[in-house]
């Protein structure tokens, strides 16, 4: 276990280091916090530097888990009670819906900062740097380029102001491993044809080789979804896979957890433990190993068919982190508008880089008409060329 507790914030207060006010929030467009009372600004420590999480990847052994990434206790209470440091009143925070609250007596702002067993508090947070007006502009531009074929109801109901800033839960993993692969590679020696007309076939002669490869490698800051809902890539009911298309995030700039960064944004709670994500890690690392092996098998012009593969993960380090995404959602009703049917479309903007991708519901008849029109034009052009 790697202790990443924010001990200086454990009492629930996120005070300004200069005046002690708890009216603190993120300075829009930066990674800094600002006191709304005395206007003092400061930056939280980067989590890698604070806890040495960027070091020793090549020497990792076993499984190291940061405080916020530990297993979720199924019986952990979602309600947290705090004694306000300003007036002593008791304030209850429901971590299912929020991680900050205001004392109803003295107006102090309190936040959940200790790593609790329900997965609500990560080890680190990567603050938003793309501001809402920029995200709205990017999403509007994305939709504008696709309006021609967009569903009419989507165009009528499209409201960019409904774009929401949300912190999504991820596990960020450092790992050390090795991989072995064995298969068959082919080098073409001759290409020729046999037969005539419809019976004409193209044949190849090739030298066939047994191929084996071994690679040792490390992985630095691999991001894995730690929400079962977001990890559900059922394309018949949602377009959650859109989130993966706006990767990567500059996780090296993530800071120590401080609930003040969540003011003005929503968040989702982690509900998957390390053990649930290991198969996904193995899959990702095996894919990376294949990529590292690829240059060494380039001489096999007809490719290599890997028949046996094995990944050996020698050491890992898991850190729970909130990553920033601007999100616009639209639910396209199913046939007859029956409850529980239809497809939820998402347009997402990376809250750090501005990378934008999404799914826009389309009018099927417009696509068919366009295809028929293009087909007719191509056919007419071909006839004109032949006639010429």
C-alpha positions as CSV (number, residue, x, y, z in Angstrom):
1,X,0.0,0.0,0.0
2,X,1.2,3.5,-0.9
3,X,-0.1,6.1,1.6
4,X,-1.4,9.1,-0.4
5,X,-3.7,10.5,2.3
6,X,-4.0,14.3,2.2
7,X,-3.3,14.5,5.9
8,X,-3.3,18.3,5.9
9,X,-6.9,18.3,4.7
10,X,-8.2,15.4,6.7
11,X,-10.6,17.5,8.9
12,X,-12.7,18.3,5.8
13,X,-11.6,21.9,5.4
14,X,-9.7,23.1,2.3
15,X,-8.3,26.3,3.8
16,X,-6.4,29.0,2.0
17,X,-2.8,28.8,3.3
18,X,-2.7,32.6,3.6
19,X,-5.9,33.7,5.3
20,X,-7.6,30.4,6.2
21,X,-10.8,31.0,4.2
22,X,-12.5,27.9,2.8
23,X,-13.9,29.8,-0.2
24,X,-11.5,28.1,-2.5
25,X,-11.9,26.9,-6.1
26,X,-9.8,26.3,-9.2
27,X,-8.6,29.2,-11.2
28,X,-10.4,28.6,-14.5
29,X,-8.0,27.4,-17.3
30,X,-5.1,26.7,-14.9
31,X,-4.1,24.0,-12.4
32,X,-4.0,26.6,-9.6
33,X,-6.4,27.1,-6.7
34,X,-7.6,30.6,-5.8
35,X,-9.0,32.0,-2.5
36,X,-12.2,33.9,-3.3
37,X,-11.6,36.0,-0.1
38,X,-8.1,37.2,-0.3
39,X,-7.4,36.2,-3.9
40,X,-4.2,34.3,-3.0
41,X,-3.3,31.7,-5.5
42,X,-1.3,28.5,-5.1
43,X,-0.8,25.1,-6.9
44,X,-1.2,21.8,-5.3
45,X,1.8,19.4,-5.4
46,X,2.0,17.1,-8.3
47,X,1.1,13.6,-7.1
48,X,4.1,11.9,-8.8
49,X,6.5,14.3,-7.1
50,X,4.7,14.2,-3.7
51,X,4.7,10.4,-3.5
52,X,7.5,9.3,-5.9
53,X,5.0,7.6,-8.2
54,X,7.0,8.4,-11.4
55,X,10.1,6.5,-10.2
56,X,11.3,2.9,-10.1
57,X,9.0,1.5,-12.9
58,X,11.9,-0.8,-14.1
59,X,12.2,-2.3,-10.6
60,X,8.5,-2.9,-9.9
61,X,7.7,-6.2,-8.2
62,X,4.4,-7.5,-7.0
63,X,1.3,-5.3,-6.8
64,X,1.5,-1.8,-5.2
65,X,-1.7,0.0,-4.6
66,X,-2.2,3.6,-3.6
67,X,-4.7,4.5,-0.8
68,X,-7.4,5.7,-3.2
69,X,-7.1,2.5,-5.3
70,X,-7.7,0.0,-2.6
71,X,-10.6,-2.4,-2.7
72,X,-14.0,-1.0,-2.2
73,X,-15.8,-2.1,0.9
74,X,-19.3,-3.2,-0.1
75,X,-20.6,-2.1,3.3
76,X,-19.0,1.3,3.4
77,X,-21.4,4.1,4.2
78,X,-21.9,6.8,1.6
79,X,-22.8,9.4,4.3
80,X,-19.8,11.2,5.9
81,X,-20.2,13.4,8.9
82,X,-17.9,16.3,9.6
83,X,-17.5,18.8,12.5
84,X,-17.1,22.2,10.9
85,X,-13.8,23.7,11.9
86,X,-15.3,27.1,11.8
87,X,-18.3,26.8,14.2
88,X,-18.3,23.1,15.3
89,X,-21.6,22.3,13.6
90,X,-22.0,18.8,12.2
91,X,-22.3,18.6,8.4
92,X,-23.2,15.5,6.5
93,X,-21.9,14.8,3.0
94,X,-23.4,12.2,0.7
95,X,-20.5,10.9,-1.3
96,X,-22.9,9.2,-3.8
97,X,-23.7,12.7,-5.2
98,X,-21.1,15.2,-4.1
99,X,-17.7,15.5,-2.4
100,X,-18.1,19.1,-1.1
101,X,-20.7,20.9,1.0
102,X,-21.2,24.2,2.8
103,X,-21.8,24.5,6.5
104,X,-25.3,25.8,6.9
105,X,-24.3,28.0,10.0
106,X,-21.0,29.6,9.2
107,X,-20.8,29.1,5.4
108,X,-17.4,27.3,5.6
109,X,-16.9,25.0,2.6
110,X,-16.0,21.4,3.6
111,X,-14.8,18.6,1.3
112,X,-14.1,14.9,1.5
113,X,-10.4,14.5,1.3
114,X,-9.5,11.3,3.1
115,X,-9.5,8.1,1.1
116,X,-12.6,6.3,2.2
117,X,-13.6,2.7,1.4
118,X,-16.4,3.4,-1.1
119,X,-14.2,4.5,-4.0
120,X,-15.4,8.1,-4.0
121,X,-12.0,9.7,-3.3
122,X,-9.1,9.1,-5.6
123,X,-5.4,9.7,-5.0
124,X,-5.1,12.4,-7.6
125,X,-7.0,14.8,-9.8
126,X,-6.1,16.2,-13.2
127,X,-7.7,19.7,-13.2
128,X,-9.7,21.1,-16.2
129,X,-7.7,23.5,-18.4
130,X,-10.2,23.8,-21.2
131,X,-12.9,26.2,-20.2
132,X,-16.6,25.7,-20.8
133,X,-17.0,28.3,-23.5
134,X,-14.2,26.6,-25.4
135,X,-15.7,23.2,-25.0
136,X,-19.1,24.4,-26.1
137,X,-17.5,26.0,-29.2
138,X,-15.7,22.7,-30.1
139,X,-18.9,20.6,-29.7
140,X,-20.9,23.1,-31.7
141,X,-18.3,23.0,-34.5
142,X,-18.3,19.2,-34.4
143,X,-22.1,19.0,-34.8
144,X,-22.1,21.7,-37.5
145,X,-19.9,19.6,-39.7
146,X,-22.4,16.7,-39.5
147,X,-25.8,18.6,-39.6
148,X,-26.5,17.5,-43.2
149,X,-27.3,13.9,-42.2
150,X,-28.2,14.5,-38.5
151,X,-31.5,13.4,-37.1
152,X,-34.0,16.3,-37.2
153,X,-35.0,15.9,-33.5
154,X,-31.3,16.0,-32.5
155,X,-30.8,19.3,-34.4
156,X,-34.0,20.8,-32.9
157,X,-33.1,19.8,-29.4
158,X,-29.3,20.5,-29.6
159,X,-28.4,22.8,-26.7
160,X,-24.7,23.4,-26.3
161,X,-25.3,25.0,-22.9
162,X,-26.2,21.6,-21.6
163,X,-22.5,20.6,-21.9
164,X,-21.4,19.3,-18.4
165,X,-17.9,19.1,-17.0
166,X,-17.4,15.8,-15.3
167,X,-14.5,14.1,-13.6
168,X,-14.4,10.4,-14.7
169,X,-12.7,7.8,-12.5
170,X,-9.6,6.0,-13.9
171,X,-6.9,3.7,-12.6
172,X,-3.5,4.9,-13.8
173,X,-1.1,2.0,-13.9
174,X,2.7,1.7,-14.1
175,X,3.8,-1.9,-15.0
176,X,6.8,-4.0,-15.8
177,X,6.4,-7.2,-17.8
178,X,7.7,-9.5,-20.5
179,X,6.0,-11.3,-23.4
180,X,6.7,-14.3,-25.5
181,X,5.2,-15.1,-28.9
182,X,5.6,-18.0,-31.4
183,X,4.1,-18.4,-34.8
184,X,4.7,-18.8,-38.5
185,X,6.2,-16.1,-40.9
186,X,6.2,-16.2,-44.7
187,X,8.5,-14.6,-47.2
188,X,7.1,-14.5,-50.7
189,X,9.4,-15.9,-53.4
190,X,7.2,-15.9,-56.5
191,X,3.8,-14.6,-57.6
192,X,2.0,-16.0,-60.7
193,X,-1.4,-16.7,-62.2
194,X,-3.1,-19.9,-63.4
195,X,-6.2,-20.3,-65.6
196,X,-8.1,-17.9,-67.7
197,X,-11.2,-15.7,-67.5
198,X,-13.4,-16.5,-64.4
199,X,-11.1,-19.4,-63.5
200,X,-8.1,-17.2,-63.3
201,X,-6.3,-17.5,-59.9
202,X,-3.3,-15.7,-58.4
203,X,-0.9,-18.0,-56.6
204,X,2.1,-17.4,-54.4
205,X,5.2,-19.4,-53.5
206,X,6.7,-18.6,-50.1
207,X,9.4,-19.7,-47.7
208,X,7.9,-20.5,-44.3
209,X,9.7,-19.9,-41.1
210,X,9.1,-20.7,-37.4
211,X,9.2,-17.4,-35.6
212,X,9.8,-16.7,-31.9
213,X,10.1,-13.4,-30.1
214,X,10.7,-12.3,-26.5
215,X,10.4,-8.7,-25.2
216,X,10.9,-7.0,-21.8
217,X,9.2,-3.7,-21.4
218,X,7.7,-1.2,-19.0
219,X,4.5,0.8,-19.1
220,X,4.2,4.3,-17.7
221,X,0.7,5.8,-16.8
222,X,-1.6,3.5,-18.7
223,X,-5.2,4.7,-18.1
224,X,-8.0,2.1,-17.5
225,X,-11.7,3.0,-16.8
226,X,-12.6,2.2,-13.2
227,X,-16.3,2.7,-13.6
228,X,-18.2,-0.4,-14.7
229,X,-20.8,1.8,-16.4
230,X,-18.2,3.7,-18.5
231,X,-16.3,0.4,-19.2
232,X,-19.5,-1.1,-20.7
233,X,-18.9,-0.6,-24.4
234,X,-22.2,-2.0,-25.6
235,X,-22.6,-0.2,-28.9
236,X,-26.2,-1.2,-29.2
237,X,-27.2,1.0,-26.2
238,X,-24.5,3.7,-25.8
239,X,-21.4,5.3,-27.3
240,X,-19.2,5.2,-24.2
241,X,-16.3,4.2,-26.5
242,X,-16.2,7.9,-27.6
243,X,-14.3,8.6,-24.3
244,X,-11.4,6.4,-25.4
245,X,-11.0,8.4,-28.7
246,X,-10.1,11.6,-26.8
247,X,-7.2,10.0,-25.0
248,X,-4.4,10.5,-23.9
249,X,-4.5,12.8,-20.9
250,X,-1.3,14.4,-19.5
251,X,-1.5,12.5,-16.3
252,X,2.0,13.6,-15.4
253,X,0.5,16.9,-14.4
254,X,-2.1,15.4,-12.0
255,X,-2.0,16.9,-8.5
256,X,-2.6,15.6,-5.0
257,X,-6.3,15.1,-4.3
258,X,-8.1,18.2,-3.1
259,X,-11.9,18.4,-3.2
260,X,-11.7,22.1,-4.1
261,X,-10.9,21.1,-7.7
262,X,-14.4,19.7,-8.0
263,X,-16.3,22.9,-7.2
264,X,-18.5,23.6,-10.2
265,X,-18.1,20.1,-11.8
266,X,-19.7,16.7,-11.3
267,X,-17.9,13.4,-10.8
268,X,-18.5,9.7,-11.0
269,X,-17.5,7.2,-8.3
270,X,-15.1,4.4,-9.0
271,X,-16.8,1.0,-8.6
272,X,-14.1,-1.4,-10.0
273,X,-11.2,-2.8,-8.0
274,X,-7.7,-3.7,-9.2
275,X,-8.7,-7.4,-9.5
276,X,-11.4,-6.5,-12.0
277,X,-9.0,-4.5,-14.2
278,X,-6.1,-7.0,-14.3
279,X,-7.6,-8.8,-17.4
280,X,-7.8,-5.5,-19.2
281,X,-4.3,-4.6,-18.2
282,X,-3.0,-7.9,-19.6
283,X,-4.8,-7.4,-22.9
284,X,-3.4,-3.9,-23.2
285,X,0.1,-5.0,-22.4
286,X,0.0,-7.9,-24.8
287,X,-1.0,-5.4,-27.5
288,X,1.9,-3.2,-26.7
289,X,4.3,-6.2,-26.8
290,X,3.0,-7.1,-30.3
291,X,3.8,-3.5,-31.4
292,X,7.3,-3.8,-30.0
293,X,7.9,-7.0,-31.8
294,X,6.6,-5.7,-35.1
295,X,9.8,-4.0,-36.4
296,X,11.8,-7.3,-35.9
297,X,9.4,-9.3,-38.2
298,X,9.2,-6.7,-41.0
299,X,11.2,-9.0,-43.3
300,X,8.3,-11.5,-43.5
301,X,6.6,-9.7,-46.3
302,X,3.5,-12.0,-46.2
303,X,3.2,-11.4,-42.4
304,X,3.4,-13.4,-39.3
305,X,0.7,-15.5,-37.8
306,X,1.2,-15.6,-34.0
307,X,-0.1,-19.0,-32.8
308,X,1.0,-18.8,-29.1
309,X,1.3,-15.7,-26.9
310,X,2.1,-15.2,-23.3
311,X,2.3,-12.1,-21.1
312,X,4.1,-12.1,-17.7
313,X,3.3,-9.1,-15.5
314,X,6.2,-8.9,-13.0
315,X,5.1,-5.7,-11.1
316,X,2.4,-3.1,-11.1
317,X,1.6,0.2,-9.3
318,X,-2.0,1.4,-9.3
319,X,-3.2,5.0,-8.6
320,X,-6.8,6.1,-8.6
321,X,-7.3,9.4,-10.5
322,X,-10.0,11.7,-11.7
323,X,-9.6,12.8,-15.3
324,X,-11.6,15.8,-16.8
325,X,-14.1,15.5,-19.6
326,X,-16.7,17.9,-21.1
327,X,-19.7,15.8,-22.0
328,X,-22.9,16.3,-24.1
329,X,-25.4,13.5,-24.1
330,X,-28.5,12.9,-26.3
331,X,-30.8,9.9,-26.0
332,X,-32.2,8.7,-29.3
333,X,-35.5,6.8,-28.6
334,X,-35.9,3.3,-29.8
335,X,-38.8,2.0,-32.0
336,X,-42.1,3.3,-30.6
337,X,-40.3,5.1,-27.8
338,X,-40.5,2.2,-25.5
339,X,-38.7,2.7,-22.1
340,X,-35.3,1.0,-21.9
341,X,-34.7,1.1,-25.6
342,X,-32.8,3.4,-27.9
343,X,-29.2,4.6,-28.0
344,X,-27.5,7.2,-25.9
345,X,-25.1,9.4,-28.0
346,X,-22.2,11.2,-26.5
347,X,-19.9,14.1,-27.7
348,X,-16.8,14.4,-25.5
349,X,-14.1,17.0,-25.2
350,X,-10.8,16.2,-23.4
351,X,-10.7,18.7,-20.6
352,X,-6.9,19.1,-21.0
353,X,-6.2,19.0,-24.7
354,X,-9.5,20.0,-26.3
355,X,-9.5,16.8,-28.4
356,X,-13.2,16.3,-29.5
357,X,-15.1,13.3,-30.7
358,X,-18.7,12.2,-30.6
359,X,-21.6,10.3,-32.0
360,X,-24.4,12.1,-33.9
361,X,-27.7,10.3,-34.6
362,X,-28.4,10.3,-38.4
363,X,-31.4,10.2,-40.7
364,X,-31.0,6.8,-42.4
365,X,-33.0,7.9,-45.5
366,X,-30.6,10.7,-46.1
367,X,-27.7,8.3,-46.1
368,X,-29.5,6.0,-48.5
369,X,-30.4,8.9,-50.8
370,X,-26.8,10.2,-50.8
371,X,-25.5,6.7,-51.6
372,X,-27.9,6.3,-54.5
373,X,-27.0,9.7,-55.8
374,X,-23.3,9.1,-55.6
375,X,-23.8,5.7,-57.3
376,X,-25.8,7.3,-60.1
377,X,-23.2,10.0,-60.7
378,X,-20.3,7.4,-60.7
379,X,-22.2,5.2,-63.2
380,X,-23.0,8.2,-65.5
381,X,-19.3,9.3,-65.4
382,X,-18.2,5.8,-66.3
383,X,-20.5,5.6,-69.2
384,X,-19.3,9.0,-70.4
385,X,-15.7,7.9,-70.2
386,X,-16.5,4.7,-72.2
387,X,-18.3,6.7,-74.8
388,X,-15.4,9.1,-75.1
